[in-house]
């Protein structure tokens, strides 16, 4: 075994965490991201980490390029092929609305333009039986017409002759029960248009809802050329660095996929960059003995929030990119908002201060970077408030210019009649409240009281704002991991080898037998284990099973875990009983006597993550990872809400031995993050390497 590497390519910084499996030595690196060429930062992080790249055994990369491409609509032009008569489904979408009484709200823009939607004659019924033969006689000509035509309004790519990205998404009725029609369409297109990427809905999202399955296939096609180039670029960058080991990409479900799967099913990597934070946050929650927690990953561009229960991050069978735009792939259950160190402060037409979701990103970055940015960001606000040391940002590798921050904040202040400090303080309060609202959505709105939970604060800016966010929620404990700015890269390194196999079914408790259900689970388990072996798994994986059930006539289902072993009559009865209890717990009543429908079966095959231990702090095992010499304890004036500027103790994190206690106000600095301890909080350096912050009584 050689060196294992985890890399997180964020919108502002690219982080690397690596461990030598033989010596136990850890390596870290943090470099600015390159939005124009994300792969370049991967090569730079490998160079800056300080180990021999030829000793690398395996690399896992988490990336945000997929979700960013969808959010900005910068992907391939998609040709959508579906059952004749259903070409308008991507535009009809759902009947519900985000704001019931807002007549200005518009449904999300599809990833496909209406002239690029092609209906094919042929039909399956609800049991997957063919009731109308598939007619492919005009399909190739219709696709050729789309390829030759100019893209319609809203299309993200230029068309045809210049060789711009074009891909096909195929979604026919009931293909999750019988894929014959989709497979025939794929074969026809490959014969006529070799090399044209094709995404099949039954392979990407074998579920029963047509709209959700269609949007997932479109996302897959939309990002497929992008991920193909990205995978090729990463492979080339690793070859140039003489890396011979295998590499993979972090998947939305918290597992990782080898490069060939990334090319085949890119929709499963859409939340790749976000999943690393959830995994890392759960690891740190367990290390801090905080099994009930909320992971808060605040980076330079966005903030991701994930609920942790029983020491494990919660997962979902789907997620929404925006309201009404679902992607039906297994993923970590997160809430993302545009709040990060690079979030820009601005004044809306009503004269109110807003922060984000616009971000200065890595280029030009906040005003204090001195790279041409002129708009004030949260980083600028933290500099003016004294929370960040301009000479120690990124361990001194990126000196900041406070005068540029003050000037940018002053320009906004001129519109509001406020000083630069007042604008900075207001921006911080607005951002903190936005993040507190995101926590409320994953806790209070789900019937969970977060006040007894710990807040795991990480990312480059999470530890800076963690205590004030906890105050807004009523939480009394904040845990800051070792190397908080690198926690997502650690999550990528610690990711499981995991495969999810899902199948939609249409069964009821009145007609389903235990042997029938056991046989279906057996087929799914065999599929999951085969896919796991293809990922290079060699151990003894754990297989977990679940069923999504609902009462007849309802449209929303809930997941019930299926115990290990053969599904016999007793086990099946216990599953139905568990569903009744779960439904009653969620809604306050139950519907005994109404038939229960079995909607979806899921099998997770999980080999588990390699035994890594905990990410060390700077002085763990006697190895100083920071390249900056330890600073003497100093003091400077730092601004806190309700207190103004107060003299504040400044310490370097590597000087905090296990057991050290500090009362606020204090600021703890390290290469990758800054921990702010307000006056009414205290800090304890735990033996695990985490910093435990508690609200004073």
N, C-alpha and C positions, 0 to 999 in steps of 0.2 A: 504494500500500500504506500502511495506517495502523498502528495499534497492535494487536499480537497479545497475547492475555491467556490465561494458564493459571491455573485456580483449583482448589484441593484443599479440599474441605469435609470435614474430619475430625471425629471425635467430640468433640475438645476445642478445636481451633483451626481456623479457615478461613484458608488462605494464598493469596496472589495474587502472581504474577510476570508482568510484562509487558515488552514491548520495542517500541520505535518502529522500524518497518522502515526509515524514512527517515533518522532521526538516529542510530540505534543506542543511544539512551538507554534505560536499564532502570528499572523501577519495581517496588516491592515493598510488600506490606502483610500484616499478620498480626493477626487479630481473633478474639476468643472465638467459638466456634460457638454456635448457638442450637438445641439439640436439639428444642425444640417447634416451631420454624419455621426449618429449615435454609436456606431461601432468603434470610431476612433478613440472614444474615452475608455473603452474596454482595454484596448492596447496600452493606453497611458496608465491605467490602474495596475495592469500587470507589471509594467516597467517600474512603477513607484512602490510596489509592495516589498521589494527587496529579496525575493526568493528566486531560485533557478526555475524558469518556466518549463524546462525539460523534465523537471521532477513532478509536474502536475499529473495527477491521476484522473481527476474528474472535475468539471466546472459546471455549475448551475447558474444560469443568467435569468434574472427577472427584468422585464422590460415593460415600459408603458407605451411603446410605439403603436400597438394595436388600438388601445382605447383612445389615444390621442388622435389617431387617424380617423376614427369614427366620429369623435366629438367635433373635429374640425372639417369633416367631410373631405378628407384628402386621401382617397383610396382609388380602387379600380372602378371603371365603369361596369355596372352589373347588368347583364341580360337575364331576365327572370322568366323561367319556363315553368308553367303550371298546367293544371287541368283546365281545359277549355271552359270558359264561363266564370273562372275565378281569378281573372287577371287583375281585378280591381281590389282584391283583398289587402294588398300593402297600403292602399290609400284610404279604404274604408276604416281599417284598423278596428278599434274598440268603440263601444258606445259610451263608455264613461269618460268623464272630463276631469282634468286636474283641478280646475276651479269652476264650480257649478254655475256661478253667476257672473263670470268674467267672459263677456262676449268677444273680447279681443284675443283670448287665448287660442292658439292654433295647434293642431296636432303636430307631432314631430315629423320632420321631412323624411320620407323614405330614402333608402340608399339606391333606389332604382327609379328611372323616369318612365312614365306611362307608355310611350312608344316602344320602350325596350322590354315590355311585358308580352310574352307569347303564350297563347293558349293552345294546348295540344288535345285533339279529340281522343277519348278513351276514358274509362271510368271503372273504379273499384267500389264495392259497397262497404258498409261499416264493419264487415267481417273479413275484408281483404279479398273477396271473390270478384273476379272480373265480370262486369255486367255490360261493358262496351269495349270492344277491342281497341288497342292503341293504334292510332294512325299517324305515322311519322313521315308521310309523303311530302308534306310541305315544310317540315321543321327546319331542315338545313338551309333552304332558301330564305326563310324568314330570318334566321340568324345572320345569314350573309347580308341581308338588307340592313339589319341593325349595325353590323360591323362597318358597312359602307357609308351609313348615314352619319351626319354630325350629331354629337350628343345633345340631348334636350336641355331645357333650363334646369339648373340645379345639379347637373351632372358634374362630377369632380374631376373627370379626366377628358382630355381631348381624344378624338376618335381616330380610328383605323389606320390610314396609310402611314402615319408617322410611327406606328408601333407602340402607341400608348397602352397602358394597362387596361385590359378588358377581361372579364371573367363571367362565368355562367353559374347561376344558382337555380337548382331544380327542386321543386316542391309540388308533388302531386297528391291528390286526396288519398288518405289511408295508406300511404306508403310505409308507415311504421309497422303495419300488419303484413303487407306484401310489397316488397321493393321492386318487383319485376318491371313496372312501367318506368321507374326512375333509372334503373340499370340499362334498360333498352334505349332511353333518351341519351344517357351518357355514351353508350357505344356508338350511337348514330353520330353524335357530335365529334367524338374522337376520330371517327373514320373520315369525316369531312374536314375537320379543323384540327389537325394534330398540334399539340402543344397548347391548345386553348384550355385554361384552368376551368374545371367543373366541380361544383360542390353539390352533393346530394343530401337532401334534408334527412333521409332515414339513417344516414351514416353520422351526421353531425348532431341531430337532436331527434331521436326516435320517440316522439311524444304525440299525443292525440290532438292537441290544439293546432289548427292549421295556420293561424296567423303567427303564433309564437314560433312554430317550426319554420315557417317561411322567412320571418325576420332573421332567425338564426342562420339559415342557409345564405341569406343575402350578406350578413356580416362576414360569414366565412369567405364568400367569394370576394367581397369588397377588400378584405385584408390579405387574401392569399398571395398575390404578387408581391406585396410589401414584405410579408414574412419570408417568402422565398429569397428575396434579395438580402434581407436581414440575416437569415441563416447562412447564406453564401458569404456575406461580409464577415460574420463572426468566425466562420471556418477559416477564411483567408487571414484574418487578423491573428488567429491562434497559430496558424502555420508560420506566419512571419515571426512570431515570438517563439517558435520552435516548441510549441505545445503539442505533444503527441497523444495526450489523454483524451478520453471521451468528454463530450460536453452535451448539455441539454438546456432546455428552457423551462422555467417555472410555469406551471399551469394554474388556471384560475381555481382549481379545486385543492391547491396546496401541494400537489405532487409535482413531478417533473417529467418532461417528455424529451426523448432524443430528437435530434434535429429533423429526422425524416417525418416524425409525427407533427412537428411544428409546421412543416410544409403542407401536410395533408389535411390537418384540422386546426387552422389558426384561430377559429372561434373559441376553442378551448383555452387559448392563451390570452384572451382579451384582458383579464384582470391579473396578468402575470406579475406586474410590478407591485400591485396592491397585496397580493397573497403573501409575499415575503414578510411584510409588516405584521400581518395577522399571525403567521407562524412564529415569528420572533417574539411578538408580544405574549403569546401563550407560553412559550418557553420561559420567558422572564417572569411571568405570573407564577408559574410553578416553582421557579427558583426562589421567589420571594414569599412562598407560602401564601399566595393570594389567589386561590382557585376561582373566586368570583371577582371578576375584574372587567374593566373596559380598556382596550388597547387604543391609544391615541397616537397616531403617526403623523406628525406635522413636519412636512419637509419644506422645500423652497417654493413649490407650486401649489400643492393641495394638502388637505388633511383627511386622513382615512380613520374611521372609527369602527371598531369591531368588538362585539360582546364576547366575553370569555366565561364559560360556565363549566365548572368541574375541572378547571385547568385546561380546557380545550376550546379553541376558536369555534364559533358556530358556522355551519355550512348551509347552503341553500341549493335547491335544484335549478334555480334560475336567478336572474337579476335584471334590472331595467337600467339601460344607459341613460334614459330620461323618461319622464312619465309617458307611458303608452308605447315604449320602444323596448320590448323584452328580448332577452337573449337566453335561450333555454339550455344552458350548460351548467353542470355542477360548479359551484364556486364558493369561496369564503363569503360569509354574510357580512358585508361592510356598508358603510355610509360614507360617501366622499363629498366634500365641499371644496370650493375654491378658496382655501385659506392656508397660506404658507408664508414663509419669510419674504418671498418675492411678490406677495399680493399687493396690488396698487390701491392707494387711497385716492378717492375722487369725490366730487360734489355733484349730486344729481340735480335735475332741473328744478326740483322743489327746494333746493338749498340745503339738503341733508348730506352729511358725510357718509360715504359708503366705502367698503373695503372689499376688493376682489369682485367677481372671480378672475378678473384680468390679472396677469402675472408678468413681472419683468423677466422671469425665467433666468437662464444662464447668460443670455446675450440679448440686450446689453447688461441685464442684471439691475439690482438696486442702484440708486444714485450714488451711494457711497462707494461702489466699486470703481468709480471713475472711468467707466467704459462707454460713456455716452448716455446713460440712463438719466432722465430728468424728472421722472414722476416718483413721488414718495412711496416707499414700501414699508412693510412691517419691520424689515431689517433696519431701514433708516430710522424708524420710530424707536426701536430698541437701542440703537446707537445714541440717539439724542437723549434718551431717558437714562443713559449710563449703564444699561444692562449688559451691553457688549463692549469688550475692550477692543478699540479699533486696531491696536497693534498686535492682537493675539487671535484674530479671526482666522479660522482654519489653521490653528497652531502657528500663526505668524506668517503663513505662506501667502495670505491675501490681505494685506493691510487695507483698512477702510479709511475714508476721508469724511470725518464728521461735518466739515463745513458744507460739503455737497449735500449731505442729509438735511442739515438745517435749512439750506436754501430751497430744497425741494419741498419740505414741509411748510416753509414760509409762504411759498406760492399758493398752496392750498389754504393756508391760514388767512391769506389776504382776502380770499373769497368768503370766508366764514367770520372774519373779524377776530381771529384767534392767533395766539403766538405759536411758534414752531413746537414748543413743549406741549402746549395744550392740544394741538392737533395730534402730536405723537401719542399722548395719553388717550385721547379719544379713539384713535385708530386701534390701539391695543385693546381697549374695552369693547369696541365693536367686534373685532376679530374673536376675542375670547367668548363673547356671547354667541356668535355664530357657531363656534365649535361646541359650546355647551348645548345649543339647540340640536346639533347633530347627535350628541350623546343622549339627549332626551328622546329622540326618535327611536333609537335602538333599545331604550330601556323603558322609560315611562309610558310611551305609546304601546309598548308590548306588555304592559302590566307589571313591570319590574321596577322596584324602588332602588335607584343607584346609590343611595346614601350609605349603604353598607358595603359597597363595592370599592375596590382599589382602582386608581387610575394609573395605568402603565403608560408613562409619557416618554416618547422617544421621537426619533427623527431629529433633524438639525435644530428645530425650533420647539419641539414638544416640551422639553424640560424647562425651557425659558418661560413658557406660558402655563405649565401644568397646574401649579398651585392656584392660580387665579381662576382657571377653568373649573377646578374642583370646587372652589368657593362658590362659584355661580350655581353649581348643581347641589351643593350640600354634602359633597364627598369629603372625607376627613383624612384620606391616606393617598399619597402619590408615590409610586415606585419608579425610579429612574434606573434603567439597566446600565451595566457597564458599556461604554462606547455607544451611547444612545443614538448618535448620528449614523451608526453603522448597523443598527438593529435589523433593518430590512434585508441587508446583505447577509447577515447572520441567519435570518429566516430562510433565505434561499439555500444557504449551505446546509441547514438542518431539515430541509424539506424531505418528506417521505417519498418513497417510490410507491405511487398510488395510482390505481385505475378505477374509474367508475363505469359500471355497465348498467344501462337503464333501458326499460322496455315498457311502453304503454300497453295496457290491457283493458278489456271491458268485461269485468266479471262482477258478480254479486255474491253476497253471503248465502243467498238462497240456492245458487246453482254450483258454486265452487266447491270442489272436494279437496281435502288435504293432500292426497297424492298428486292431484293436478298442479296445485300450487308448489309443492315440493319439486316436481319435475321442471317447472318454469324457472325456479330459483337455481336448480342444478345447471340448466343451460346457461343462465346468466353468469353463474360462478365460473363455469368452464371458459366462457368468453373472456371474463375479467382476468383470470389466471393466465390465459394464453397471451393476452395483451401485456400483462405484467412481465411475463418471461421475455417478450419481445423488447421490453425496456431494459433488459439486462439484469433483472432481479434473479438472485440465486439462492435466497434464504427461504424461510418458511413463512409465507405471508398470513396475515390475519384477514379473515373474510367476514364482513359485516353486511347484514341484510336489512331492508326496510320496505314498507308498503305505504303508499299514499292512498288514504281512504276518505270517503265522503258519504253522507247520507243521500239517498236517491232524490234527485230533483235539485240538488245543490251544485254550485259551480266551483267551489273552492275545497281543496282537500288538505289533510294533515298527515304528516309522516309518523308512522308507528314502527318502532324497532322490532325486528323478528329475532327471537333468541336463536342461538346456535343449535345445530342438530337437525334431525329430521322434523319436517313440519307434519305432525300428525293431528288427529282430531282435537286432542287436548291443547296443543300449541295454537291451532287455528282459533279455538274458542277463546284462548287467552288474548290473542291479538285483537279480536273484536271487542273484548272487555276493556282492553287498554285504550282502544279508540274511544269507547264510550266515556271513560274517565277523562281522557284528554279533551274531548269535545266539551264536557261539562266544566272542566277547569277553565277552558278558554272562553266559553259563552255563558256559563252560569246555569245551564240546563242541558238535558240530553233528550234524544228522540228515540227511545226504546220502541221497538216494534216496526220502525221504518227500515226498509232494506238498506244495507250498506254496500256501496259500490267500491270495488278495488280498481284503482285508476292507473297506478304506476308501480312497477317493481324496480328496486335498485339494489345492486350488489357492489360493495367497495372491497377491493383487494388491496391490502396495504402491507408492504414489507417492513415499513417503519424506517426511521431515519438512522444514519450511522451514529454510534455513541460518540458524541463530541464533548460532553461536559458543558460547562457554561462559558460564554464569551468572557475572557478575563478583562479586568480593569488594567490600568497602566502598570500597576506594580504587582499584578498577580503572578505567582511563581517566580518572582524576582526579575521578570523581564520587563523593562521599560519600553513600551511601544511608541510613546510619543518622542518625536525628534527634538522637542523643545525642552530646554533645561528647566528644572523645577524653579518656580518663582517663590520669592519670599512672601509671607502673608502681608497683604497691603490693604488699603482702604480707599474707597472713592465714594462720591455722592451718587446715589441711585434713586430714581423716582419711583414711588409706589402710590397707587390710588388711595386717596384719603390721608396720605402722610406727606406728600410732596417729596422733595429731595432730602434724603437722610444719609448720614455716614454709614457705609455698608462694608462689612468685612469681605475681602476678596481672597480666595484660596484656589490653588490648583488641585485638581482632583487626585493626582498621583501622590499628593501629600496627605491624603486622608487614609489613615490606617483603619483596619477593621475595628469597629467599636467606637470610633470617633463620633462625638455628638457636637452639633452646632445649633445655636438658637439664631433665628432670623433677626434682623435682615442679614443676608449673606448671599454671595455669588460664588459658585463653584465652576471654574473654567477648565475645559479640556480641549484637545485638538478638534474634536468633531461636534461639540455642543457646549452650551452654557446653562447651568442650573441656577434658577433664581429662587431664593428662599425668602418669602415676604416676612415682614416683622412678626406676624402672628403665627408663623410656622416654625418647626424645628426639623433638623436633619440628623439621621443616624446612618453611619456607614456600616452596612451589614457584612458578615463574613462571606456571603455569596458574591460580593462585588457590587451588589445593587445599593443605591442610595434610597433610604426609606424616609419620606417626608411626612410629618403628621401635623395636623392642625392643633395648636395649643388649646388647652381647656379654657 
